[in-house]
Amino acid sequence: MTALVLSGLLSLAANTAHAQRVEQVRGDRVLIQTDQLKFAPGQKWEAIDGSGDIVGTIEIKNLRDEKAIGAVIEGVAVKGANLRLKTDLKTLSEDEKYRTRKWFIGLSSLSAQVKVRTLGTDTETDLVGGQWGVQAGADQVLTAHQTLRLRAGFDLVRARSDINNLTDCGGDRECTLWTHYATASLGFNFQLMPEGHSWNTGVSTAFTGFLPLSRDSDVLDASKLALDGGFEAGLFANLKTNPITWLEFSMQRIFLRDTDRVRPQLIRFNLTWIQNF
């Protein structure tokens, strides 16, 4: 009798475990062996692979003969994948929703800067150099499709300075000198994340300060950089390469303090690798 009861319990446990797994996949349709009390048409379930990563979303279409038939509406579904009922952030309580926070670090691996100088009605632009840096911060979920990012960044910049000075150029009529400086910024990104897509986009704003690392500079006034700073505004777009890694392209325009009626500005183009943890 005891053996019979144990056999029944083991069979029930096996069926229960199997009930929330994908049994068959045919194109974008999946078949799920199910206890029908757990499934209902219109529900969305997350498909989870053996490593615990969410690989897709399945929407239940109908129930038939103790099986659920669903459609893959995002990502993929694989045979044997575990299923977990998907919860929309909009249905969470305020306390639960605002606990959804992720930290991140980023590395600017490729970037360029354009110098913009305005004196009266004349505007001068020039490609001035490259920038390498790091950033870190936190992403705070606001709604299912909106996130606010607090970020701090530190960058090293190598900028070109084209001059016409025979003394500094060693006798050449024209030459290029390089200046180096560091920037530090603190600001926010507002991110919009369309449902079902692996990218997001938004706007950014920050305050940026400058510190000269070399004395000679035609790009910015190095004598005043130690106390100089500016306001930064820009746009960005992120592409998800896996659940916690993003590749971000951004453009920022930095408005610096006026110097002798010259209004220097910088436009940065950055490609940044971002890792959540």
C-alpha positions in Angstrom: 0.0 0.0 0.0 2.8 2.4 1.0 4.6 1.6 -2.3 1.5 2.3 -4.2 1.1 5.7 -2.6 4.7 6.6 -3.2 4.4 5.6 -6.8 1.3 7.8 -7.2 3.1 10.7 -5.6 6.1 10.3 -7.8 3.9 10.1 -10.9 2.0 13.2 -9.9 5.3 15.1 -9.3 6.6 14.1 -12.7 3.4 15.1 -14.4 3.4 18.4 -12.6 7.0 19.2 -13.5 6.3 18.2 -17.1 3.1 20.2 -17.2 5.0 23.5 -17.4 7.5 22.5 -20.1 7.3 22.8 -23.9 6.6 19.4 -25.4 6.7 20.1 -29.1 7.7 23.1 -31.3 6.5 23.5 -34.9 7.4 26.8 -36.4 6.0 29.5 -34.2 3.5 27.1 -32.6 4.2 25.1 -29.4 2.4 22.2 -27.7 2.4 22.0 -23.9 1.3 19.1 -21.8 -0.8 20.7 -19.2 -3.0 20.7 -16.2 -5.6 23.0 -17.8 -6.2 24.7 -14.4 -2.8 26.4 -14.8 -3.3 27.7 -18.4 -5.9 30.0 -20.0 -6.1 31.6 -23.5 -4.4 35.0 -23.6 -1.9 34.2 -20.9 1.8 34.9 -21.7 4.4 32.5 -20.4 8.2 33.0 -20.5 10.3 30.1 -22.0 13.4 29.5 -19.9 16.3 27.4 -21.2 18.6 25.1 -19.2 20.9 27.9 -18.2 18.1 29.9 -16.7 17.9 32.5 -19.4 14.6 33.8 -20.8 14.7 32.9 -24.5 11.2 33.7 -25.6 7.5 34.5 -24.7 4.6 32.2 -25.6 1.0 33.3 -25.7 -1.6 30.6 -25.0 -4.2 30.4 -27.8 -6.4 27.5 -26.8 -6.7 24.3 -24.8 -7.5 20.9 -26.2 -7.3 17.3 -24.9 -5.3 18.3 -21.8 -2.8 20.2 -23.9 -2.2 23.9 -24.4 -1.5 25.3 -27.8 0.5 28.5 -27.9 2.3 30.9 -30.3 5.8 32.3 -29.9 5.3 36.1 -29.9 8.9 37.0 -28.8 12.2 35.3 -29.1 12.2 31.5 -29.5 10.9 28.4 -27.8 12.8 25.1 -27.6 11.6 21.6 -26.7 12.0 21.0 -23.0 12.1 24.7 -22.0 10.6 25.5 -18.7 7.7 27.9 -18.5 7.0 30.7 -16.1 3.9 32.9 -16.1 4.9 36.4 -17.3 4.1 39.3 -15.0 3.5 42.7 -16.5 5.3 45.4 -14.4 2.2 47.5 -14.6 0.3 45.0 -12.4 2.9 45.1 -9.6 2.5 47.0 -6.5 4.4 50.3 -6.1 6.8 48.7 -3.7 7.5 45.8 -6.0 7.8 48.0 -9.0 10.4 50.4 -7.5 12.6 47.6 -6.3 13.4 46.8 -10.0 16.8 48.5 -10.2 19.9 47.3 -12.1 23.5 48.6 -11.8 25.7 48.9 -14.8 29.2 49.7 -16.0 30.2 50.9 -19.5 33.3 51.3 -21.6 33.6 53.8 -24.4 35.7 51.9 -26.9 35.3 54.2 -29.9 34.4 57.9 -30.1 35.0 61.1 -32.0 34.6 64.8 -31.2 33.7 67.7 -33.4 34.7 71.2 -32.3 32.2 74.0 -32.9 33.4 77.6 -32.3 31.1 80.6 -32.9 32.5 84.2 -33.0 29.8 86.7 -34.0 28.2 85.2 -37.1 31.1 82.9 -38.0 31.0 79.3 -37.1 34.0 76.9 -37.4 33.8 73.1 -37.1 36.6 70.6 -37.1 37.1 66.9 -36.2 39.4 67.2 -33.2 40.1 63.8 -31.8 39.0 60.8 -29.9 37.8 59.9 -26.5 38.1 56.8 -24.3 36.4 56.4 -20.9 34.2 54.6 -18.4 30.8 55.2 -16.9 28.8 53.6 -14.2 25.4 54.1 -12.6 21.9 52.6 -12.0 18.8 51.9 -14.1 15.6 52.6 -12.3 12.5 51.0 -13.9 9.5 53.5 -14.0 7.0 51.5 -16.0 7.1 48.4 -18.3 8.6 50.5 -21.1 10.3 53.5 -19.4 13.6 53.6 -17.4 15.5 56.4 -15.8 19.3 56.0 -15.8 21.6 57.9 -13.3 25.1 57.8 -14.8 28.5 59.2 -13.9 31.4 59.2 -16.4 35.1 59.9 -16.7 36.8 60.3 -20.1 40.3 60.9 -21.4 40.3 63.0 -24.6 43.1 63.4 -27.2 42.3 66.5 -29.3 43.9 67.9 -32.4 45.0 71.5 -32.6 45.7 72.9 -36.0 47.9 76.0 -35.8 50.0 78.4 -38.0 52.9 79.3 -35.8 56.4 78.9 -37.2 58.0 78.9 -33.7 55.8 76.1 -32.2 55.9 74.1 -35.5 59.7 74.1 -35.7 59.8 76.0 -38.9 56.9 74.4 -40.7 54.2 76.7 -42.0 51.4 74.5 -40.7 51.4 71.7 -38.2 49.2 69.8 -35.8 49.7 69.7 -32.1 47.8 67.4 -29.7 46.4 68.3 -26.4 45.0 66.0 -23.7 42.4 66.6 -21.1 39.9 64.7 -18.9 36.2 65.2 -18.5 33.9 64.1 -15.7 30.1 64.1 -16.1 27.0 63.4 -14.0 23.6 63.2 -15.6 20.5 61.3 -16.5 19.2 59.2 -19.4 15.5 58.7 -20.0 15.0 55.5 -21.9 12.0 54.2 -23.9 11.8 50.5 -24.6 9.2 49.3 -27.2 7.5 46.1 -26.3 8.9 43.0 -28.1 12.1 44.7 -29.4 15.7 44.3 -28.5 16.5 48.0 -28.6 15.7 51.2 -26.7 16.2 54.9 -27.3 15.9 58.1 -25.4 17.4 61.5 -24.4 20.3 62.3 -22.1 21.4 65.3 -20.1 24.4 66.0 -17.9 26.8 68.5 -16.4 30.4 68.1 -17.6 33.6 69.5 -16.1 37.1 69.7 -17.8 40.6 69.2 -16.5 43.6 69.9 -18.7 46.4 67.3 -18.9 48.6 69.3 -21.3 49.3 73.0 -21.5 49.1 73.8 -25.3 45.6 73.9 -26.6 43.8 75.6 -29.4 40.8 73.4 -29.1 39.8 74.6 -25.7 41.2 77.3 -23.4 43.5 75.1 -21.3 44.2 78.0 -18.9 40.6 78.0 -17.8 39.7 74.4 -18.2 40.3 73.5 -14.6 37.4 75.7 -13.6 35.4 75.2 -16.8 32.4 73.1 -17.4 29.3 72.9 -19.5 25.8 71.5 -19.9 25.4 68.4 -22.1 22.3 67.3 -24.0 22.1 64.4 -26.4 20.3 61.4 -27.9 21.2 57.7 -27.7 20.1 54.3 -28.9 20.9 50.9 -27.3 20.9 47.5 -28.9 20.6 44.4 -26.7 23.2 41.7 -27.6 22.1 39.4 -24.8 19.8 39.8 -21.7 22.4 41.9 -19.7 24.7 43.4 -22.4 23.9 46.4 -24.5 25.8 48.3 -27.3 25.0 52.0 -27.1 25.5 54.7 -29.7 25.1 58.2 -28.5 25.6 61.8 -29.5 26.0 64.7 -27.0 26.4 68.4 -27.6 28.3 70.2 -24.8 27.7 73.9 -24.4 30.7 75.5 -22.6 31.1 78.8 -20.9 31.6 81.8 -23.2 35.2 82.9 -23.5 36.0 86.3 -25.1 32.8 86.3 -27.2 33.8 82.8 -28.5 31.2 80.2 -27.7 33.0 76.9 -27.8 31.0 73.7 -28.1 31.8 70.0 -28.5 29.8 67.3 -30.3 30.7 63.8 -29.2 29.9 60.6 -30.9 30.3 57.6 -28.7 30.1 53.8 -29.0 29.8 52.3 -25.6 29.7 48.7 -24.3 27.3 48.5 -21.3 27.1 45.6 -18.9 24.3 45.2 -16.3 24.8 43.3 -13.1 
